[in-house]
Amino acid sequence: MLKVSKKKYPLLLEIKPLFKKENLLCLVKLTKNIKKYGLISFKEKNLINLYKINKKLPLGLLFLASSSLKKIEIKSKKKHVKFLVLEKTFLSNKNLYSIKKKIYYYTVKNKSLFKKYRESKNLIFENL
């Protein structure tokens, strides 16, 4: 479980493997009563299937540090992606301002980096 520094999604649940529709239905039922959460995954197919189940789910797509900006921009325009979660190496990238979706940065583990960007960026942190 990851924690987010802003109040929009205080709880982010990461879906790691590619889930079958039955498992995603079960996940939707389990998270039905949770307030202020987001579901994130590296696998876009998970997000597409969740979007088909419930269009109001807060779904976020994860990107690695090796992802290209062009790929991030293209994927951010898809209707099932409500927000993006990027590696912390993208923190200083000014080209991301053109993306209209909310962007979170993971995982910040040292306090100096957290203090530097805490006010201006949406940071996901672990064990601070």
C-alpha positions as CSV (number, residue, x, y, z in Angstrom):
1,M,0.0,0.0,0.0
2,L,1.3,3.4,-1.0
3,K,0.4,6.7,0.7
4,V,-0.1,10.0,-1.2
5,S,0.8,13.4,0.2
6,K,-2.3,15.2,-1.2
7,K,-5.8,14.6,0.0
8,K,-7.4,13.6,-3.3
9,Y,-6.5,9.9,-3.2
10,P,-5.0,9.1,0.3
11,L,-5.0,5.4,-0.6
12,L,-3.7,4.0,-3.8
13,L,-4.2,0.3,-4.5
14,E,-1.8,-1.1,-7.1
15,I,-2.9,-4.0,-9.3
16,K,0.2,-5.9,-10.2
17,P,-0.7,-8.9,-12.4
18,L,-3.2,-8.9,-15.3
19,F,-6.5,-9.8,-13.6
20,K,-9.4,-11.8,-15.1
21,K,-12.8,-10.0,-15.2
22,E,-14.1,-12.1,-12.3
23,N,-11.2,-11.0,-10.1
24,L,-11.8,-7.3,-11.1
25,L,-15.5,-7.6,-10.2
26,C,-14.5,-8.9,-6.8
27,L,-12.1,-6.0,-6.4
28,V,-14.8,-3.5,-7.3
29,K,-17.1,-5.0,-4.7
30,L,-14.4,-4.9,-2.0
31,T,-13.6,-1.3,-2.7
32,K,-17.2,-0.1,-3.0
33,N,-17.4,1.3,0.5
34,I,-13.9,2.9,0.6
35,K,-13.8,6.7,0.2
36,K,-11.0,8.6,-1.5
37,Y,-9.0,5.8,-3.1
38,G,-7.4,5.2,-6.5
39,L,-6.6,2.0,-8.5
40,I,-3.3,2.0,-10.3
41,S,-1.6,-0.5,-12.6
42,F,1.2,-0.9,-15.1
43,K,-1.1,-3.1,-17.2
44,E,-3.5,-0.9,-19.2
45,K,-5.7,-3.9,-19.9
46,N,-6.7,-4.0,-16.2
47,L,-7.8,-0.3,-16.3
48,I,-9.8,-0.9,-19.5
49,N,-11.6,-3.8,-17.9
50,L,-12.3,-1.9,-14.7
51,Y,-13.6,1.0,-16.7
52,K,-16.0,-1.3,-18.5
53,I,-17.3,-2.5,-15.1
54,N,-17.6,1.0,-13.6
55,K,-16.9,4.2,-15.5
56,K,-16.7,6.3,-12.3
57,L,-13.7,4.4,-10.8
58,P,-10.6,6.5,-10.1
59,L,-8.1,4.7,-12.4
60,G,-4.4,5.6,-12.8
61,L,-1.8,4.4,-15.2
62,L,1.8,3.8,-13.9
63,F,4.9,4.5,-16.0
64,L,8.5,3.5,-15.5
65,A,11.4,5.9,-15.7
66,S,12.3,4.4,-19.1
67,S,8.9,5.5,-20.6
68,S,9.0,8.1,-23.3
69,L,7.2,11.4,-23.0
70,K,5.4,10.7,-26.3
71,K,4.0,7.5,-24.9
72,I,2.9,9.2,-21.7
73,E,1.1,11.9,-23.6
74,I,-0.7,9.4,-25.9
75,K,-1.8,7.2,-23.0
76,S,-2.9,10.2,-20.9
77,K,-5.5,11.1,-23.5
78,K,-7.4,7.8,-23.1
79,K,-10.8,8.1,-21.4
80,H,-10.2,5.3,-18.9
81,V,-7.1,7.0,-17.4
82,K,-8.1,9.5,-14.8
83,F,-4.6,10.3,-13.5
84,L,-1.0,9.3,-14.1
85,V,1.6,7.9,-11.7
86,L,5.2,8.6,-12.9
87,E,8.6,7.6,-11.6
88,K,10.3,10.3,-9.4
89,T,12.9,10.9,-12.2
90,F,10.2,12.9,-14.0
91,L,9.9,15.4,-11.2
92,S,12.0,18.1,-12.9
93,N,10.6,17.5,-16.4
94,K,8.8,20.6,-17.6
95,N,7.3,19.0,-20.7
96,L,4.7,17.3,-18.5
97,Y,2.9,20.6,-17.9
98,S,1.0,20.1,-21.2
99,I,-0.8,17.0,-19.9
100,K,-4.2,17.9,-18.5
101,K,-4.5,14.9,-16.1
102,K,-3.5,14.9,-12.5
103,I,0.1,13.5,-12.1
104,Y,1.5,11.8,-9.1
105,Y,5.2,10.9,-8.6
106,Y,6.4,7.7,-6.8
107,T,8.1,6.6,-4.6
108,V,9.8,9.3,-2.6
109,K,11.8,7.6,0.2
110,N,14.1,10.4,1.4
111,K,13.0,13.4,3.4
112,S,15.0,16.0,1.6
113,L,13.4,15.2,-1.8
114,F,10.0,15.2,-0.1
115,K,10.6,18.6,1.5
116,K,11.8,20.1,-1.8
117,Y,8.8,19.1,-3.8
118,R,6.1,18.7,-1.1
119,E,4.2,21.9,-2.0
120,S,4.4,21.9,-5.8
121,K,4.0,18.2,-6.7
122,N,1.8,15.3,-5.8
123,L,4.2,12.8,-4.2
124,I,3.7,9.2,-3.2
125,F,5.9,8.2,-0.4
126,E,6.8,5.2,1.6
127,N,8.0,4.9,5.2
128,L,8.7,8.5,5.9
